[in-house]
């Protein structure tokens, strides 16, 4: 998801971190089963989100097409 966002929608790192970390914090308070995760899973989500966002930026700047 973040790959597509950074490639086509926005490239602001601050907004990315606000949304990405904000969602993980929101999941702590959501009363739904899908939101219940271990801390390790939340950390890995943030790492994978960051990699996806970074790759999207790299692909958009170099003009690489699928």
C-alpha beads as a LAMMPS data file, in Angstrom:
LAMMPS data file: protein, C-alpha beads

66 atoms
65 bonds

1 atom types
1 bond types

-500.0 500.0 xlo xhi
-500.0 500.0 ylo yhi
-500.0 500.0 zlo zhi

Masses

1 110.0

Atoms # bond

1 1 1 0.000 0.000 0.000
2 1 1 2.673 2.522 0.991
3 1 1 4.605 1.818 -2.197
4 1 1 1.657 3.041 -4.241
5 1 1 1.009 5.984 -1.950
6 1 1 4.559 7.296 -2.217
7 1 1 4.774 6.657 -5.941
8 1 1 1.453 8.200 -6.966
9 1 1 -0.141 10.214 -4.150
10 1 1 2.293 11.967 -1.785
11 1 1 6.002 11.917 -0.931
12 1 1 6.065 13.658 2.441
13 1 1 7.945 11.613 5.044
14 1 1 6.359 13.496 7.951
15 1 1 2.855 12.719 6.738
16 1 1 3.838 9.103 6.125
17 1 1 5.174 8.670 9.667
18 1 1 2.160 10.443 11.151
19 1 1 -0.259 8.132 9.339
20 1 1 1.774 4.952 9.781
21 1 1 2.580 5.377 13.475
22 1 1 -0.841 6.881 14.124
23 1 1 -2.545 3.797 12.713
24 1 1 -0.444 1.482 14.896
25 1 1 -1.345 3.539 17.975
26 1 1 -5.012 3.552 16.976
27 1 1 -4.916 -0.246 16.720
28 1 1 -4.045 -0.382 20.434
29 1 1 -7.473 1.066 21.232
30 1 1 -9.671 -0.528 18.567
31 1 1 -11.984 -3.213 19.985
32 1 1 -11.645 -5.484 16.938
33 1 1 -9.817 -8.787 16.727
34 1 1 -7.819 -7.783 13.620
35 1 1 -6.207 -4.953 15.615
36 1 1 -4.839 -7.200 18.369
37 1 1 -1.139 -7.760 17.698
38 1 1 2.059 -8.308 19.605
39 1 1 4.456 -5.372 19.872
40 1 1 6.905 -7.215 17.604
41 1 1 4.257 -7.341 14.859
42 1 1 3.615 -3.616 15.178
43 1 1 7.343 -2.912 14.882
44 1 1 7.645 -5.167 11.839
45 1 1 4.611 -3.411 10.302
46 1 1 6.372 -0.065 10.686
47 1 1 9.580 -1.441 9.156
48 1 1 7.764 -2.945 6.165
49 1 1 5.691 0.235 5.737
50 1 1 8.866 2.323 5.699
51 1 1 10.551 0.051 3.150
52 1 1 7.468 0.173 0.923
53 1 1 7.263 3.958 1.130
54 1 1 10.987 4.324 0.390
55 1 1 10.797 1.956 -2.597
56 1 1 7.836 3.873 -3.987
57 1 1 9.856 7.076 -3.756
58 1 1 12.813 5.458 -5.513
59 1 1 10.651 4.095 -8.329
60 1 1 8.886 7.418 -8.827
61 1 1 12.144 9.407 -8.962
62 1 1 13.967 7.099 -11.356
63 1 1 11.019 6.731 -13.704
64 1 1 11.111 2.927 -13.603
65 1 1 7.967 1.530 -15.237
66 1 1 6.419 -1.884 -14.628

Bonds

1 1 1 2
2 1 2 3
3 1 3 4
4 1 4 5
5 1 5 6
6 1 6 7
7 1 7 8
8 1 8 9
9 1 9 10
10 1 10 11
11 1 11 12
12 1 12 13
13 1 13 14
14 1 14 15
15 1 15 16
16 1 16 17
17 1 17 18
18 1 18 19
19 1 19 20
20 1 20 21
21 1 21 22
22 1 22 23
23 1 23 24
24 1 24 25
25 1 25 26
26 1 26 27
27 1 27 28
28 1 28 29
29 1 29 30
30 1 30 31
31 1 31 32
32 1 32 33
33 1 33 34
34 1 34 35
35 1 35 36
36 1 36 37
37 1 37 38
38 1 38 39
39 1 39 40
40 1 40 41
41 1 41 42
42 1 42 43
43 1 43 44
44 1 44 45
45 1 45 46
46 1 46 47
47 1 47 48
48 1 48 49
49 1 49 50
50 1 50 51
51 1 51 52
52 1 52 53
53 1 53 54
54 1 54 55
55 1 55 56
56 1 56 57
57 1 57 58
58 1 58 59
59 1 59 60
60 1 60 61
61 1 61 62
62 1 62 63
63 1 63 64
64 1 64 65
65 1 65 66
